Amino acid sequence: MRRLVVFLIVAGLAVCRILSRTRRGCAFMTMIGEDIEAVQQRDPAAAGKLEILTSYSGLHALWLHRVAHRLWRCRVPLLPRLISQLSRWLTQVEIHPGAQIGHGLFIDHGSGVVIGETTEIGDNVTLYQGVTLGGTGKESGKRHPTLGDNVVVGAGAKVLGSIKIGADAKIGAGSVVVQDIPRRSTVVGNPGRPVLVEGERVGIPDIDYRHLPDPVAEAIRCLVMRIVEMEKELDEIHPDRGERRRKAVEEAERVLEELLGFEHGAGI
């Protein structure tokens, strides 16, 4: 096994050396260098280029996809799908040969990622494990999402249908997105709800999962606050019932604080 690994590395380096002497080979080598650099920039666990080259399944799946996609565009029958299925078996990442992927895609960990046929991915996009860029039915034509540049999709998120995710958007882990998302926004929940981010540009590589907004919980909190205000007004109208109502309000606030956990950012 060790000899096989050494042989593959040596053979790969030899092929790269040969390719570097041609114009297309130079472009290919540049592309590989950009992919490796993208991993180095966005993964603090990356120890070196050799480790990235040999150990990152998301990177291997991306390279195999580019081969399959080139064959797909040339209308070669069957072979692109066979390469796609081989990639799925080797890396646990399934990318349809028809998917269009820009420069600098980083698939972190990779396991369980699915990218559909008509998906379009911009430059410098980050996908974490378990992400699905899929369709919603058996419709023909464009049926998978389009992701703009610098989009980050958190672990386990599902982006479904022919929708557009604006540049610099962030999709929280576990979100299910079925509608267009404006640029520079953060999306959470099921169905995913965008929360626009003001100020500085939303960039890569990470989402601050500890402080993701919870729009449903915020709406409930607003309703609760309004009810409390109404109860205070009732106390003024009926002062003889004030003490009993005060105790009820205190108990309700205690229970709500335990459920919502706003102090610790736990959400509902």
VOMIKE-412306 format. One record per residue (C-alpha): chain; residue in one letter; residue number from 1; x, y, z. Coordinates in Angstrom, 1 decimal, padded with zeros to 4 digits. Layout:
N
{node 'A'; 'A'; NUM; {X; Y; Z}}
...
//
This chain:
268
{node 'A'; 'M'; 1; {000.0; 000.0; 000.0}}
{node 'A'; 'R'; 2; {002.8; 002.4; 000.9}}
{node 'A'; 'R'; 3; {004.6; 001.6; -002.4}}
{node 'A'; 'L'; 4; {001.4; 002.3; -004.3}}
{node 'A'; 'V'; 5; {001.0; 005.7; -002.6}}
{node 'A'; 'V'; 6; {004.6; 006.6; -003.3}}
{node 'A'; 'F'; 7; {004.2; 005.5; -007.0}}
{node 'A'; 'L'; 8; {001.1; 007.6; -007.4}}
{node 'A'; 'I'; 9; {002.8; 010.7; -006.0}}
{node 'A'; 'V'; 10; {005.8; 010.3; -008.2}}
{node 'A'; 'A'; 11; {003.7; 009.6; -011.2}}
{node 'A'; 'G'; 12; {001.6; 012.6; -010.5}}
{node 'A'; 'L'; 13; {004.6; 014.9; -010.2}}
{node 'A'; 'A'; 14; {006.0; 013.5; -013.4}}
{node 'A'; 'V'; 15; {002.7; 014.2; -015.2}}
{node 'A'; 'C'; 16; {002.6; 017.7; -013.8}}
{node 'A'; 'R'; 17; {006.2; 018.4; -015.0}}
{node 'A'; 'I'; 18; {005.2; 017.3; -018.5}}
{node 'A'; 'L'; 19; {002.0; 019.4; -018.5}}
{node 'A'; 'S'; 20; {003.9; 022.5; -017.3}}
{node 'A'; 'R'; 21; {005.7; 022.6; -020.7}}
{node 'A'; 'T'; 22; {002.5; 023.2; -022.7}}
{node 'A'; 'R'; 23; {000.1; 026.2; -022.8}}
{node 'A'; 'R'; 24; {-002.9; 024.1; -021.6}}
{node 'A'; 'G'; 25; {-000.7; 022.4; -019.1}}
{node 'A'; 'C'; 26; {000.4; 025.7; -017.7}}
{node 'A'; 'A'; 27; {-003.3; 026.7; -017.3}}
{node 'A'; 'F'; 28; {-004.0; 023.4; -015.6}}
{node 'A'; 'M'; 29; {-001.1; 023.8; -013.2}}
{node 'A'; 'T'; 30; {-002.2; 027.3; -012.4}}
{node 'A'; 'M'; 31; {-005.7; 026.0; -011.6}}
{node 'A'; 'I'; 32; {-004.3; 023.3; -009.3}}
{node 'A'; 'G'; 33; {-002.1; 025.9; -007.6}}
{node 'A'; 'E'; 34; {-005.2; 028.1; -007.0}}
{node 'A'; 'D'; 35; {-007.2; 025.2; -005.6}}
{node 'A'; 'I'; 36; {-004.4; 024.4; -003.2}}
{node 'A'; 'E'; 37; {-004.0; 028.0; -002.2}}
{node 'A'; 'A'; 38; {-007.8; 028.2; -001.5}}
{node 'A'; 'V'; 39; {-007.5; 025.3; 000.9}}
{node 'A'; 'Q'; 40; {-004.5; 026.9; 002.7}}
{node 'A'; 'Q'; 41; {-006.3; 030.2; 003.1}}
{node 'A'; 'R'; 42; {-009.6; 028.7; 004.5}}
{node 'A'; 'D'; 43; {-008.5; 025.7; 006.5}}
{node 'A'; 'P'; 44; {-006.3; 026.3; 009.5}}
{node 'A'; 'A'; 45; {-005.7; 022.5; 009.8}}
{node 'A'; 'A'; 46; {-003.9; 022.4; 006.5}}
{node 'A'; 'A'; 47; {-000.3; 021.7; 007.4}}
{node 'A'; 'G'; 48; {001.3; 021.9; 003.9}}
{node 'A'; 'K'; 49; {000.9; 021.6; 000.2}}
{node 'A'; 'L'; 50; {001.8; 017.9; 000.1}}
{node 'A'; 'E'; 51; {-000.8; 017.1; 002.7}}
{node 'A'; 'I'; 52; {-003.5; 019.1; 000.8}}
{node 'A'; 'L'; 53; {-002.5; 017.4; -002.4}}
{node 'A'; 'T'; 54; {-002.8; 013.9; -001.1}}
{node 'A'; 'S'; 55; {-005.4; 014.1; 001.8}}
{node 'A'; 'Y'; 56; {-008.2; 016.4; 000.9}}
{node 'A'; 'S'; 57; {-011.2; 014.5; -000.6}}
{node 'A'; 'G'; 58; {-013.0; 017.7; -001.5}}
{node 'A'; 'L'; 59; {-010.1; 018.7; -003.7}}
{node 'A'; 'H'; 60; {-009.9; 015.3; -005.4}}
{node 'A'; 'A'; 61; {-013.6; 015.4; -006.1}}
{node 'A'; 'L'; 62; {-013.2; 018.9; -007.6}}
{node 'A'; 'W'; 63; {-010.4; 017.8; -009.9}}
{node 'A'; 'L'; 64; {-012.2; 014.7; -011.0}}
{node 'A'; 'H'; 65; {-015.3; 016.9; -011.7}}
{node 'A'; 'R'; 66; {-013.3; 019.2; -013.9}}
{node 'A'; 'V'; 67; {-012.2; 016.2; -016.1}}
{node 'A'; 'A'; 68; {-015.8; 014.9; -016.2}}
{node 'A'; 'H'; 69; {-017.2; 018.4; -017.0}}
{node 'A'; 'R'; 70; {-014.8; 018.8; -019.9}}
{node 'A'; 'L'; 71; {-016.0; 015.5; -021.3}}
{node 'A'; 'W'; 72; {-019.6; 016.4; -020.7}}
{node 'A'; 'R'; 73; {-019.2; 019.6; -022.7}}
{node 'A'; 'C'; 74; {-017.7; 017.6; -025.5}}
{node 'A'; 'R'; 75; {-020.8; 015.4; -025.4}}
{node 'A'; 'V'; 76; {-018.9; 012.3; -024.7}}
{node 'A'; 'P'; 77; {-021.5; 009.6; -023.7}}
{node 'A'; 'L'; 78; {-021.5; 007.7; -020.4}}
{node 'A'; 'L'; 79; {-017.8; 008.4; -019.5}}
{node 'A'; 'P'; 80; {-018.5; 011.6; -017.6}}
{node 'A'; 'R'; 81; {-021.1; 009.9; -015.4}}
{node 'A'; 'L'; 82; {-018.7; 007.0; -014.8}}
{node 'A'; 'I'; 83; {-016.0; 009.5; -013.6}}
{node 'A'; 'S'; 84; {-018.6; 011.2; -011.4}}
{node 'A'; 'Q'; 85; {-019.6; 007.9; -009.8}}
{node 'A'; 'L'; 86; {-016.0; 006.9; -009.3}}
{node 'A'; 'S'; 87; {-015.4; 010.2; -007.6}}
{node 'A'; 'R'; 88; {-018.4; 009.6; -005.4}}
{node 'A'; 'W'; 89; {-017.1; 006.2; -004.4}}
{node 'A'; 'L'; 90; {-013.6; 007.6; -003.6}}
{node 'A'; 'T'; 91; {-014.5; 010.9; -002.0}}
{node 'A'; 'Q'; 92; {-018.2; 010.7; -000.8}}
{node 'A'; 'V'; 93; {-018.8; 013.9; -002.8}}
{node 'A'; 'E'; 94; {-021.2; 013.7; -005.7}}
{node 'A'; 'I'; 95; {-020.9; 016.3; -008.4}}
{node 'A'; 'H'; 96; {-022.9; 016.0; -011.6}}
{node 'A'; 'P'; 97; {-020.7; 016.4; -014.6}}
{node 'A'; 'G'; 98; {-023.0; 019.2; -015.9}}
{node 'A'; 'A'; 99; {-022.4; 021.5; -012.9}}
{node 'A'; 'Q'; 100; {-020.5; 024.7; -013.6}}
{node 'A'; 'I'; 101; {-018.0; 025.5; -010.9}}
{node 'A'; 'G'; 102; {-015.8; 028.7; -010.7}}
{node 'A'; 'H'; 103; {-012.3; 029.1; -009.3}}
{node 'A'; 'G'; 104; {-011.3; 028.6; -005.7}}
{node 'A'; 'L'; 105; {-014.1; 026.3; -004.6}}
{node 'A'; 'F'; 106; {-013.3; 024.7; -001.2}}
{node 'A'; 'I'; 107; {-015.3; 021.7; -000.1}}
{node 'A'; 'D'; 108; {-014.3; 021.2; 003.6}}
{node 'A'; 'H'; 109; {-014.3; 017.6; 004.8}}
{node 'A'; 'G'; 110; {-016.5; 016.8; 001.8}}
{node 'A'; 'S'; 111; {-018.5; 013.8; 003.1}}
{node 'A'; 'G'; 112; {-022.2; 013.9; 001.9}}
{node 'A'; 'V'; 113; {-021.9; 016.9; -000.4}}
{node 'A'; 'V'; 114; {-024.2; 016.7; -003.4}}
{node 'A'; 'I'; 115; {-024.1; 019.2; -006.3}}
{node 'A'; 'G'; 116; {-026.8; 018.9; -009.0}}
{node 'A'; 'E'; 117; {-026.6; 019.0; -012.8}}
{node 'A'; 'T'; 118; {-027.6; 022.6; -013.5}}
{node 'A'; 'T'; 119; {-025.9; 024.1; -010.4}}
{node 'A'; 'E'; 120; {-023.8; 027.2; -011.1}}
{node 'A'; 'I'; 121; {-021.1; 028.1; -008.5}}
{node 'A'; 'G'; 122; {-019.2; 031.3; -008.5}}
{node 'A'; 'D'; 123; {-015.6; 032.0; -007.4}}
{node 'A'; 'N'; 124; {-014.2; 031.5; -003.9}}
{node 'A'; 'V'; 125; {-017.2; 029.6; -002.6}}
{node 'A'; 'T'; 126; {-017.0; 027.4; 000.5}}
{node 'A'; 'L'; 127; {-019.1; 024.3; 001.1}}
{node 'A'; 'Y'; 128; {-019.0; 022.3; 004.4}}
{node 'A'; 'Q'; 129; {-019.9; 018.7; 004.8}}
{node 'A'; 'G'; 130; {-023.4; 017.5; 004.1}}
{node 'A'; 'V'; 131; {-024.4; 020.4; 001.9}}
{node 'A'; 'T'; 132; {-026.9; 019.7; -000.9}}
{node 'A'; 'L'; 133; {-027.3; 021.9; -003.9}}
{node 'A'; 'G'; 134; {-030.3; 020.1; -005.4}}
{node 'A'; 'G'; 135; {-033.6; 020.4; -007.2}}
{node 'A'; 'T'; 136; {-037.2; 020.3; -005.9}}
{node 'A'; 'G'; 137; {-039.0; 018.2; -008.5}}
{node 'A'; 'K'; 138; {-038.9; 016.7; -012.0}}
{node 'A'; 'E'; 139; {-039.0; 020.0; -013.9}}
{node 'A'; 'S'; 140; {-036.7; 020.3; -016.9}}
{node 'A'; 'G'; 141; {-034.2; 023.0; -017.7}}
{node 'A'; 'K'; 142; {-032.6; 025.1; -014.9}}
{node 'A'; 'R'; 143; {-033.6; 023.3; -011.7}}
{node 'A'; 'H'; 144; {-030.6; 023.8; -009.3}}
{node 'A'; 'P'; 145; {-029.3; 026.8; -007.5}}
{node 'A'; 'T'; 146; {-026.9; 029.5; -008.6}}
{node 'A'; 'L'; 147; {-024.4; 030.6; -006.0}}
{node 'A'; 'G'; 148; {-022.6; 034.0; -006.4}}
{node 'A'; 'D'; 149; {-019.0; 034.7; -005.5}}
{node 'A'; 'N'; 150; {-017.7; 034.3; -001.9}}
{node 'A'; 'V'; 151; {-020.8; 032.4; -000.7}}
{node 'A'; 'V'; 152; {-020.4; 030.2; 002.4}}
{node 'A'; 'V'; 153; {-022.8; 027.3; 003.0}}
{node 'A'; 'G'; 154; {-022.7; 025.8; 006.4}}
{node 'A'; 'A'; 155; {-022.7; 022.1; 007.3}}
{node 'A'; 'G'; 156; {-025.9; 020.2; 006.5}}
{node 'A'; 'A'; 157; {-027.5; 023.1; 004.7}}
{node 'A'; 'K'; 158; {-029.9; 022.4; 001.8}}
{node 'A'; 'V'; 159; {-030.2; 024.9; -001.1}}
{node 'A'; 'L'; 160; {-033.0; 023.6; -003.3}}
{node 'A'; 'G'; 161; {-034.5; 024.7; -006.6}}
{node 'A'; 'S'; 162; {-033.6; 027.2; -009.4}}
{node 'A'; 'I'; 163; {-032.8; 030.0; -007.0}}
{node 'A'; 'K'; 164; {-030.1; 032.6; -006.7}}
{node 'A'; 'I'; 165; {-027.8; 033.1; -003.7}}
{node 'A'; 'G'; 166; {-026.3; 036.5; -003.9}}
{node 'A'; 'A'; 167; {-022.6; 037.2; -003.6}}
{node 'A'; 'D'; 168; {-021.0; 037.3; -000.1}}
{node 'A'; 'A'; 169; {-024.0; 035.5; 001.4}}
{node 'A'; 'K'; 170; {-023.7; 033.1; 004.4}}
{node 'A'; 'I'; 171; {-026.1; 030.2; 004.9}}
{node 'A'; 'G'; 172; {-026.1; 028.8; 008.4}}
{node 'A'; 'A'; 173; {-025.7; 025.1; 009.3}}
{node 'A'; 'G'; 174; {-028.8; 023.0; 008.8}}
{node 'A'; 'S'; 175; {-030.7; 025.7; 006.9}}
{node 'A'; 'V'; 176; {-033.1; 024.8; 004.1}}
{node 'A'; 'V'; 177; {-033.2; 027.5; 001.5}}
{node 'A'; 'V'; 178; {-035.9; 027.5; -001.2}}
{node 'A'; 'Q'; 179; {-036.1; 031.2; -002.2}}
{node 'A'; 'D'; 180; {-033.7; 033.8; -003.7}}
{node 'A'; 'I'; 181; {-031.3; 035.3; -001.2}}
{node 'A'; 'P'; 182; {-029.9; 038.8; -001.6}}
{node 'A'; 'R'; 183; {-026.2; 039.5; -001.5}}
{node 'A'; 'R'; 184; {-024.4; 040.2; 001.8}}
{node 'A'; 'S'; 185; {-027.0; 038.4; 003.8}}
{node 'A'; 'T'; 186; {-027.1; 035.7; 006.5}}
{node 'A'; 'V'; 187; {-029.6; 032.9; 006.2}}
{node 'A'; 'V'; 188; {-030.9; 030.7; 009.0}}
{node 'A'; 'G'; 189; {-033.7; 028.3; 009.8}}
{node 'A'; 'N'; 190; {-036.1; 026.0; 007.9}}
{node 'A'; 'P'; 191; {-037.3; 027.5; 005.6}}
{node 'A'; 'G'; 192; {-034.2; 029.7; 005.5}}
{node 'A'; 'R'; 193; {-034.9; 033.4; 006.3}}
{node 'A'; 'P'; 194; {-032.4; 036.0; 005.3}}
{node 'A'; 'V'; 195; {-031.1; 038.6; 007.8}}
{node 'A'; 'L'; 196; {-029.3; 041.4; 006.0}}
{node 'A'; 'V'; 197; {-025.9; 042.3; 007.3}}
{node 'A'; 'E'; 198; {-025.1; 046.0; 007.4}}
{node 'A'; 'G'; 199; {-021.7; 047.5; 007.3}}
{node 'A'; 'E'; 200; {-018.6; 045.6; 006.4}}
{node 'A'; 'R'; 201; {-018.4; 043.2; 003.5}}
{node 'A'; 'V'; 202; {-019.4; 039.6; 004.4}}
{node 'A'; 'G'; 203; {-016.4; 037.5; 003.4}}
{node 'A'; 'I'; 204; {-014.9; 034.0; 003.9}}
{node 'A'; 'P'; 205; {-014.1; 031.6; 005.4}}
{node 'A'; 'D'; 206; {-016.2; 031.1; 008.5}}
{node 'A'; 'I'; 207; {-019.7; 031.7; 009.9}}
{node 'A'; 'D'; 208; {-020.0; 032.7; 013.5}}
{node 'A'; 'Y'; 209; {-022.4; 029.9; 014.5}}
{node 'A'; 'R'; 210; {-022.6; 031.2; 018.1}}
{node 'A'; 'H'; 211; {-024.2; 034.4; 017.1}}
{node 'A'; 'L'; 212; {-026.5; 033.5; 014.2}}
{node 'A'; 'P'; 213; {-029.8; 035.4; 014.5}}
{node 'A'; 'D'; 214; {-033.0; 033.5; 015.2}}
{node 'A'; 'P'; 215; {-035.8; 035.4; 013.5}}
{node 'A'; 'V'; 216; {-038.6; 033.1; 014.8}}
{node 'A'; 'A'; 217; {-037.4; 033.5; 018.4}}
{node 'A'; 'E'; 218; {-037.1; 037.3; 017.9}}
{node 'A'; 'A'; 219; {-040.7; 037.5; 016.6}}
{node 'A'; 'I'; 220; {-041.9; 035.5; 019.6}}
{node 'A'; 'R'; 221; {-040.0; 037.7; 022.0}}
{node 'A'; 'C'; 222; {-041.6; 040.8; 020.5}}
{node 'A'; 'L'; 223; {-045.0; 039.3; 020.9}}
{node 'A'; 'V'; 224; {-044.3; 038.4; 024.6}}
{node 'A'; 'M'; 225; {-043.0; 041.9; 025.3}}
{node 'A'; 'R'; 226; {-046.3; 043.3; 023.8}}
{node 'A'; 'I'; 227; {-048.4; 041.0; 026.0}}
{node 'A'; 'V'; 228; {-046.4; 042.1; 029.1}}
{node 'A'; 'E'; 229; {-047.1; 045.8; 028.2}}
{node 'A'; 'M'; 230; {-050.8; 045.0; 027.8}}
{node 'A'; 'E'; 231; {-050.8; 043.3; 031.2}}
{node 'A'; 'K'; 232; {-049.2; 046.3; 032.8}}
{node 'A'; 'E'; 233; {-052.0; 048.5; 031.3}}
{node 'A'; 'L'; 234; {-054.6; 046.1; 032.8}}
{node 'A'; 'D'; 235; {-052.9; 046.5; 036.2}}
{node 'A'; 'E'; 236; {-053.4; 050.2; 036.0}}
{node 'A'; 'I'; 237; {-057.1; 049.7; 035.1}}
{node 'A'; 'H'; 238; {-057.7; 047.1; 037.8}}
{node 'A'; 'P'; 239; {-055.2; 047.8; 040.6}}
{node 'A'; 'D'; 240; {-056.9; 045.3; 042.9}}
{node 'A'; 'R'; 241; {-055.7; 042.4; 040.7}}
{node 'A'; 'G'; 242; {-052.2; 043.8; 040.3}}
{node 'A'; 'E'; 243; {-050.4; 041.5; 042.8}}
{node 'A'; 'R'; 244; {-051.8; 038.3; 041.4}}
{node 'A'; 'R'; 245; {-051.0; 039.5; 037.9}}
{node 'A'; 'R'; 246; {-047.5; 040.5; 038.9}}
{node 'A'; 'K'; 247; {-046.7; 037.0; 040.2}}
{node 'A'; 'A'; 248; {-048.1; 035.4; 037.0}}
{node 'A'; 'V'; 249; {-045.9; 037.7; 034.9}}
{node 'A'; 'E'; 250; {-042.8; 036.9; 036.8}}
{node 'A'; 'E'; 251; {-043.4; 033.2; 036.5}}
{node 'A'; 'A'; 252; {-044.0; 033.5; 032.8}}
{node 'A'; 'E'; 253; {-040.9; 035.5; 032.3}}
{node 'A'; 'R'; 254; {-038.8; 032.9; 034.2}}
{node 'A'; 'V'; 255; {-040.2; 030.1; 032.0}}
{node 'A'; 'L'; 256; {-039.6; 032.1; 028.8}}
{node 'A'; 'E'; 257; {-036.1; 032.9; 029.8}}
{node 'A'; 'E'; 258; {-035.4; 029.2; 030.2}}
{node 'A'; 'L'; 259; {-037.0; 028.3; 026.9}}
{node 'A'; 'L'; 260; {-035.5; 031.0; 024.8}}
{node 'A'; 'G'; 261; {-032.1; 031.3; 026.4}}
{node 'A'; 'F'; 262; {-031.4; 034.7; 024.9}}
{node 'A'; 'E'; 263; {-028.7; 035.5; 027.4}}
{node 'A'; 'H'; 264; {-026.6; 032.6; 026.1}}
{node 'A'; 'G'; 265; {-027.5; 032.8; 022.4}}
{node 'A'; 'A'; 266; {-029.2; 029.4; 022.5}}
{node 'A'; 'G'; 267; {-032.4; 030.5; 020.7}}
{node 'A'; 'I'; 268; {-035.5; 028.4; 020.8}}
//
